[in-house]
C-alpha cells in the first residue's frame, strides 16, 4: 500500500511552488505556477493532499520561498524520496 503524500505550496517571488512529501522527504516538486490551484492540482495528480497539521509545512514553505528568492538556497538540502 502506498503511503500518503502531503502537499505543501508557497507563494514565492516567482510564482506558486510546491512539493509532495512522503514520510521520507520530497517525492515530487512543482515550480512556479500563476496560481495556487495550478500548483495544488499538479501535486494532486500525483496523489498528494494538503495537510495543514503536517509539522514540515512551515519548513518547506520557507525553503521554497528561499529557493525562488535567493540563488544560494537549494532544495538539495532537504531529503528526497524517489520511488
Protein Blocks (a to p, Z undefined) as FASTA:
>chain_A
ZZdddddddddfkbccdddddfkbcfbdcehifbfklmmmmmmmnopacdfklmklmmmm
mmmmmmmmomkbcfklpccddZZ
